[in-house]
C-alpha cells in the first residue's frame, strides 16, 4: 500500500511540476490539475465503497469494536470488503484527503484474520 501511495503522490507532483514548467508558472492551471486529480481519485474510491464493498465504509476501529460486542454488521468481513478497503485507502490518500491509515489497517487486518 505504501509503495502505491508514494507512486501516486510522486506522479501527481511530477505532472504538476511539468505543468508549471510548460505553462510559464500558470498556478491556476496547476491548481486545476490538482483539483481534478484529487476529485477523480476520490470519486473512484467513493464509487467502489458505495457499490462494490459497502462494508468498507467507516474507519474500521469502531466497527471492529461493535462486531466484537455482538452487533451484526453485514458485509463487514469478506474478500470484497478487503479489496475495497485496501484499494480505496490508497486512492483516498493519493487524492490528498485528510484520513489516516491506522483505522483502515485494523479493519484490513480483521478481514485477513
Steps between C-alpha positions, in 0.01 A plus 500: 500500500777740592681453169186563294416809707850638450480435125163679476626802692831509308327479163257775603790723608697429182204587280440823693868594458475435125183710478669785685811478281316490168237761583731777621410444865125517444398404853130496415558222245706301752236550768230388254694183424544431871128551561405269211752236610372502858136507393550211259671275753242586767210423263647161408556416869147613591342305215681181598409543866132563431433243229763226529584478872254684723645322803820700449353838597608654827841500659496142617581521870149587617354229280746241637399591855133470406547159338699373801214615724251295300351751257410349163678708237420360155783468248757617757730204441559365151718502192311786337530711812870420527567597139292819516645612833858443387461659157285793613730599787782524248283709267381728779853570620607555138213750471646697794200438723555552872479140614727272694595141429480366854125426512479358149805280565330359810195415286722350229672288765166376633393408145822307446472318832 
